[in-house]
């Protein structure tokens, strides 16, 4: 008999898994309803990096009112991600949007604990904030990593060091609670990842920000009505069934690692099982969205602005992780196929699947899980067209305020 090739393409694995799920749980995508006053509010939670601005531009470009950017620890420590958030707003004249600093440490995970887990269950290609400290790489532009949470690297702020500061007197979790209660049933909570860039000629990552869910889980623990009074949770992460795909290359190992959950698995568990009216997950679908060189060239030529200049100098080809999730939140009509699944994140530390997502159909789901909208496919032409549009004509504070006012 003929041998079957072991290393299946990612698309084949994804489509096979999708067929299995759809067989029992076929469904159309049903996004959370729009508020009666027409205004859509959002808080964007991420470990912001130098090229992580596209989700912000998508939300503003879709006439959503961005109540704030929340920073977190994942790719680097929260002090550094806060500075990136401030700088990205400043260069685009969007500093009318406040930045709130999030939690420094995950619920349970630590640098030492993460390294011990790798010794037992294998090294990850990209370890985010828990990558051992490398002062040489840091001097060349790598965001701080390692066990020292107080580190700040000015050289990594290639977009410029900000002149503004984060909101005083509030944490990210408290800010989320306050805004959700101010606009009950109207605030979309977004949590995702950012794109990596190259540091000069070094094949090393500056900002593959894989945002943890620590701030959101903290808000859930602090206030028992926070989740239920939100409009929805839209998150990037939750890859399933990619272990075989990871054998293909170091990049494939990285793509399938789902580090955004592994940085704080306990927080991810709290968030995806919380009583949000709607949870939408952009997992495997985001791994299939790439910006081609031709598309990148078109964006760069379409407009000379601070954001396209950063893309010209520092953008590299990896999946559009957080852009996919942001686009689904901003334009729900992009979703062409989804499935209702019951979801949880593994919190068993002594296990190779620590931080991994598991899905069930309703009849087999554990009692503590809840249903999520697991997106399988999006309209790619519309996705790229809208991304190109917001990059070609990014809105400033004056335009953003005017557009959200007119939609009210």
Residue pairs with C-beta under 8 A, 6 or more apart in sequence:
6 244
6 247
7 244
7 245
7 247
7 248
8 244
8 245
9 245
10 242
10 245
10 252
10 255
10 287
10 288
11 288
13 241
13 242
13 244
13 245
14 241
14 284
14 285
14 287
14 288
14 376
17 240
17 241
17 284
18 337
18 339
18 376
21 339
21 341
21 359
21 361
21 374
21 376
22 337
22 339
22 376
24 361
25 339
25 340
25 341
25 361
25 362
26 339
27 338
27 339
27 340
28 338
29 280
29 332
29 335
29 337
29 338
29 373
29 375
30 278
30 373
31 232
31 278
31 280
31 332
31 335
31 373
32 188
32 231
32 232
32 277
32 278
34 40
35 41
35 183
35 185
35 186
35 231
37 408
38 407
38 408
39 65
39 186
39 404
39 407
39 408
40 62
40 63
40 64
40 65
40 186
40 188
40 407
41 64
41 65
41 66
41 67
41 179
41 183
41 186
41 187
41 188
41 231
42 59
42 64
42 65
42 66
42 67
42 187
42 188
42 189
42 190
42 329
43 66
43 67
43 68
43 69
43 70
43 175
43 176
43 179
43 187
43 188
43 189
43 190
44 55
44 56
44 59
44 66
44 68
44 69
44 70
44 190
44 326
45 69
45 70
45 71
45 72
45 102
45 172
45 176
45 189
45 190
45 191
45 192
45 211
45 213
45 215
45 216
46 52
46 55
46 69
46 70
46 71
46 72
46 81
46 85
46 190
46 191
46 192
46 193
46 194
46 209
46 211
46 322
47 71
47 72
47 73
47 74
47 75
47 76
47 78
47 81
47 193
47 194
47 209
47 210
47 211
47 212
48 69
48 71
48 81
48 82
48 84
48 85
48 88
48 194
48 209
49 75
49 76
49 81
49 84
49 143
49 194
49 195
49 196
49 197
49 206
49 207
49 208
49 209
50 84
50 87
50 88
50 156
50 157
50 158
50 159
50 197
50 206
50 207
50 310
50 314
51 194
51 195
51 196
51 197
51 207
51 310
51 311
51 314
51 315
52 84
52 88
52 194
52 195
52 207
52 209
52 322
53 88
53 92
53 307
53 310
54 195
54 307
54 320
54 322
54 323
54 326
54 387
54 390
54 391
55 190
55 192
55 322
55 323
55 325
55 326
56 66
56 69
56 88
56 89
56 94
56 97
57 92
57 307
57 390
57 391
57 394
57 395
58 323
58 326
58 327
58 330
58 386
58 387
58 390
59 66
59 190
59 326
59 329
59 330
60 66
60 94
60 390
60 394
60 395
60 400
61 330
61 386
61 389
61 390
61 393
61 394
61 395
62 330
62 331
63 403
63 404
63 407
64 188
64 329
64 330
64 404
65 400
65 404
66 97
66 400
67 97
67 98
67 179
67 183
67 187
68 97
68 98
68 99
68 100
68 167
68 175
68 179
69 85
69 89
69 97
69 98
69 99
69 100
70 99
70 100
70 102
70 172
70 175
70 176
70 215
71 78
71 81
71 82
71 84
71 85
71 99
71 100
71 101
71 102
71 166
71 172
72 78
72 81
72 102
72 103
72 172
72 211
72 212
72 214
72 215
73 81
73 102
73 103
73 104
73 105
73 106
73 129
73 149
73 212
73 214
73 263
74 81
74 128
74 129
74 193
74 209
74 210
74 211
74 212
74 259
74 260
74 263
74 264
75 81
75 128
75 129
75 143
75 194
75 207
75 208
75 209
75 210
75 211
76 128
76 129
76 143
76 144
76 145
76 156
76 207
76 209
77 104
77 129
77 144
77 149
77 150
77 151
78 101
78 102
78 103
78 104
78 149
79 101
79 104
79 149
79 150
79 151
79 152
80 143
80 144
80 151
80 152
80 153
80 156
81 209
82 99
82 101
82 102
82 166
83 152
83 157
83 161
83 162
84 157
84 159
84 207
85 99
85 166
86 95
86 99
86 162
86 164
86 165
86 166
87 157
87 159
87 160
87 161
87 162
88 94
88 159
89 95
89 97
89 99
89 162
89 164
90 160
90 162
90 163
90 164
91 159
91 160
91 306
91 307
92 305
92 306
92 307
92 394
92 396
93 396
93 397
93 398
94 395
94 396
94 397
94 400
95 164
95 397
96 397
96 400
96 401
97 397
98 166
98 167
98 175
99 164
99 166
99 167
100 166
100 167
100 170
100 171
100 172
100 175
101 166
101 167
101 171
101 172
102 171
102 172
102 173
102 214
102 215
103 171
103 172
103 173
103 214
103 215
103 218
104 149
105 149
105 214
106 212
106 214
106 263
106 264
106 266
106 267
107 214
107 217
107 264
107 266
107 267
107 270
108 264
108 265
108 266
109 130
109 262
109 263
109 264
109 265
109 266
111 129
111 130
111 146
111 147
112 147
113 349
114 127
114 130
115 130
115 132
117 349
117 354
118 124
118 127
120 350
121 351
121 352
121 354
122 352
124 253
124 254
124 257
124 259
124 262
125 250
125 251
125 253
125 254
125 257
126 205
126 208
126 210
126 254
126 257
126 259
127 145
127 259
128 145
128 208
128 210
128 259
128 263
129 145
129 146
129 263
130 145
130 146
130 263
131 145
131 146
132 145
132 146
133 144
133 145
133 146
133 147
133 148
133 151
134 142
134 145
134 146
137 199
137 202
137 204
138 144
138 145
138 151
138 153
138 155
138 156
139 155
140 155
140 199
140 200
140 202
140 204
141 153
141 155
141 156
141 158
141 199
141 200
141 202
141 206
142 153
142 156
142 199
142 204
142 205
142 206
143 153
143 156
143 206
143 207
144 151
144 152
144 153
144 156
154 161
156 206
156 207
158 197
158 206
158 310
158 313
158 314
159 306
159 310
167 175
170 178
171 215
171 218
172 215
172 218
172 219
173 215
173 216
173 218
173 219
173 222
174 219
174 222
176 187
176 189
176 215
176 216
176 219
176 226
177 219
177 222
177 223
177 226
179 187
180 187
180 189
180 226
180 229
180 230
181 225
181 226
181 229
184 229
185 229
185 230
185 231
185 277
186 231
187 230
187 231
188 230
188 231
188 232
188 233
188 234
188 329
189 216
189 230
189 232
189 233
189 234
189 276
190 234
190 235
190 325
190 326
190 329
191 211
191 213
191 216
191 233
191 234
191 235
191 236
191 237
191 271
192 211
192 235
192 236
192 237
192 260
192 282
192 321
192 322
192 325
192 326
193 208
193 209
193 210
193 211
193 236
193 237
193 260
193 321
193 322
194 207
194 208
194 209
194 211
194 321
194 322
195 207
195 208
195 209
195 315
195 316
195 318
195 320
195 321
195 322
195 323
196 205
196 206
196 207
196 208
196 316
196 318
197 205
197 206
197 207
197 314
197 315
197 316
198 204
198 205
198 206
198 314
198 316
199 205
199 206
206 314
208 318
209 322
210 237
210 259
210 260
210 263
211 236
211 260
211 322
212 260
212 261
212 263
212 264
212 267
212 268
213 235
213 260
213 261
213 264
213 267
213 268
213 270
213 271
214 264
214 267
216 233
216 267
216 271
217 264
217 266
217 267
217 268
217 270
217 271
217 274
218 267
219 226
220 226
220 227
220 270
220 271
220 274
221 270
227 233
227 274
227 275
227 276
228 275
228 276
228 277
230 276
230 277
231 277
231 278
232 276
232 277
232 278
232 279
232 280
232 329
233 271
233 274
233 276
233 278
233 279
233 280
234 279
234 280
234 282
234 325
234 326
234 328
234 329
235 271
235 272
235 279
235 280
235 281
235 282
235 325
236 260
236 282
236 283
236 286
236 321
236 322
236 324
236 325
237 258
237 260
237 261
237 268
237 281
237 283
237 357
238 258
238 261
238 272
238 281
238 282
238 283
238 343
238 345
238 357
238 374
239 255
239 256
239 258
239 283
239 284
239 287
239 357
240 283
240 284
240 357
240 358
240 359
241 284
242 255
242 256
242 284
242 287
243 256
245 252
245 255
245 256
246 252
246 253
246 255
246 256
246 257
247 253
251 318
255 287
255 318
255 319
258 355
258 356
258 357
260 268
261 268
261 345
261 355
261 356
261 357
262 354
262 355
263 355
265 345
265 346
265 347
265 354
265 355
266 347
268 345
268 355
269 344
269 345
269 347
272 279
272 281
272 343
272 344
272 345
272 370
272 372
273 343
273 344
273 368
273 369
273 370
274 370
275 370
278 373
279 343
279 370
279 371
279 372
279 373
280 325
280 328
280 329
280 372
280 373
280 375
281 343
281 372
281 373
281 374
281 375
282 321
282 324
282 325
282 328
282 375
283 357
283 374
283 375
284 376
285 324
285 375
285 376
285 377
285 378
286 319
286 320
286 321
286 322
286 323
286 324
286 325
287 319
287 321
288 319
289 319
289 320
289 323
289 324
289 378
289 380
289 383
290 317
290 318
290 319
290 320
291 299
291 315
291 317
291 320
291 384
292 317
293 317
295 384
295 388
296 311
296 315
298 388
299 308
299 311
299 388
299 391
299 392
300 308
300 311
300 312
302 308
302 388
302 391
302 392
303 391
303 392
303 393
305 391
305 394
307 391
307 394
308 391
308 392
311 391
320 387
323 387
324 378
324 383
327 334
327 378
327 383
327 386
327 387
328 334
328 335
328 375
328 378
330 386
331 382
331 386
333 379
333 382
334 378
334 379
334 382
334 383
334 386
335 375
335 377
335 378
335 379
336 377
336 378
336 379
337 375
337 376
337 377
338 373
338 374
338 375
338 376
338 377
339 373
339 374
339 376
340 362
340 371
340 372
340 373
340 374
341 359
341 360
341 361
341 371
341 372
341 374
342 359
342 360
342 361
342 362
342 365
342 366
342 369
342 370
342 371
342 372
343 357
343 358
343 359
343 360
343 369
343 370
343 372
343 374
344 357
344 358
344 366
344 368
344 369
345 355
345 356
345 357
345 358
346 353
346 354
346 355
346 356
346 357
346 358
347 354
348 354
359 374
360 366
360 369
362 371
395 403
